[in-house]
Amino acid sequence: MSATVRRAVAVVIGPAVLYLGFFSLYTWPWVAHPSTVFFTDTGDGYQNVWNMWWINRSVTVLHQLPWHTTALHFPYGTSLLGQTMNPFNGFVGIVLLRAMPLVVAFNVMVVFSFVATGVTGFWLCRRFCGAYIPALIGGFFITFSAYHLSKTLGLMQLVSLEWVPLFLLLWWRLLERPTVRLAVGTAVTLALVVLCDYYYFLFSVLAGVAILVHLWRRRELHLERRSAGAFCVLSALLALPLPVALAVSNLSDPMGGGHASASSDLLALVLDGGHWRFSSLTRWYWGPTPTTAGDSTIYLTVTVLALLGAAVVLHRRLGPHASFWLSFAGVTAVLSLGPRLVVHGHDTGLPLPFALLRAAIPILQYNVEPARISMLTTLAAGVLSALVLSRLDLATTGGRVVTGAVCVGLIFELWPASPPNTPVTRPAYVAALRRLPPGGVIDDAATANGRIDKSLQLYDQVLDGQPLAFGYISRYPATVLAADARLATAIARDAYPTLCHEGFRYLTTPATRPLPGSLHVLYDDGSDIIYGLC
């Protein structure tokens, strides 16, 4: 076996197999049947399924870029610049969909994100600890962190964490030992980050600034004209177009529909929440609080907190950059608590540093959810855990016992609740819509718990391919909201000739809520009805 092959096995294949094995353990038995359900929830999960479907359709069928569509909010359409579209997964999905169905392609990208995050996290940890097994443990914590696992609850863009550790690693190396080749790799990686999520792009940039300041203060910052120029030019060409287009679009047509900057509970980083397999042990705290499983499950584990405590005590012996990672972890942890201090679900009204940061940086007022900053805390905690463990001597019984105890603690404390499973099938009326000639659809039959479900409407479109009235997207331009209001008024007034003139051909409704009047019934299976509007 050549040295190149041995190195590939050691730093890529071996870690990937390890993390794939634990992903399989944590998601069993789903991982054995990846073609039966989507590995996501029924809320935003279907929206992310639509994202992959739309990017493939836009590029391969319509031959256009995917950041505008008339398939939703028909007939006027909408910008998708504010959509959490994670286009990296969609573009890879174009290739995957040539060989597999959508459900398998979507699930492959979920698995890839967890395995790849573990591998890039392992690389980041190894850069600082210099030891193999501690770096593997650090990568394990990063990819199977409570934060990361809880994002499988419908937030595919946040599952796609894999490029952030790699960017931080390459950026650090670029600032220490700049080369043009490294500059190209760093810029490309930053572009991959923005193709996954705007949040992660913003957080990566802020982390990059912190690293630059740290190395400058230590007089370890080395700038070289050619490499700096290559990075700046490529970043401007590859990474900046989407954020700039979003900012410009938001100025001309302000977007709404995002989330408020809600505060996290003080103990969210300490006590496990609702997405833990053994959440009954902490229900005494989380039970009475008005929080979701995803919000309450961002904690660092008792095991990692113990390692962080050891890092505080031993930081002078952990290498020249341990203090930076400790400060970085502490600052991001406090920022992740949000604008005000919340304890056991009670808003104390006490302002926290995030409120000041949001006031100082206007872009942070654009629907930035503070809890997601804990992603950076997780990365720093993984590096610090690896640093502490690297100081143990695995040749001794004590070193092996402590390392083994850490592994057992992490496996237990990070074990997630049963994985989310979203059905692939839909009622028969969706297949009937697919057989009808093209035309706009008002899909009121997509109901859950007796109410119209916007996520189900998106998945119906994935299956039937018909343009849809309204449509669930992450951010709504003001002009689209105004057009939606006019369309809703026309529907409420039963203005069918007007709707027909605008291109709508079909209206679906549950059979329990038939429409009065003389509309032609195109399909009725006793459960759902499709009416012809023209």
Secondary structure, DSSP 8 states (H G I E B T S, - for coil): --HHHHHHIIIIIHHHHHHHHHHHHHHTTGGG-TTTEESS-SSHHHHHHHHHHHHHHHHHTS-S-TTEESSSSTTT-EE-TTS---HHHHHHHHHHTTTS-HHHHHHHHHHHHHHHHHHHHHHHHHHHH--HHHHHHHHHHHHT-HHHHHTTTT-HHHH--THHHHHHHHHHHHHHS--HHHHHHHHHHHHHHHTT-HHHHHHHHHHHHHHHHHHHHTT-----HHHHHHHHHHHHHHTSHHHHHHHHHHHHS-EE--------BGGGGTS--TTBTTGGGGHHHHTTS---HHHH-----HHHHHHHHHHHHHGGGS-TTHHHHHHHHHHHHHHTT-SEEEETTEEEEEE-HHHHHHHHSGGGGTT--GGGGHHHHHHHHHHHHHHHHHTS-TTSHHHHHHHHHHHHHHHHHT-BSS---EES---HHHHHHHHS-S-EEEETT-EETTEE-HHHHHHHHHHH---BSS---SSEEHHHHHHHHHHHHHHHTT-HHHHHHTTEEEEEEETTS---S--EEEEE-SSEEEEE--
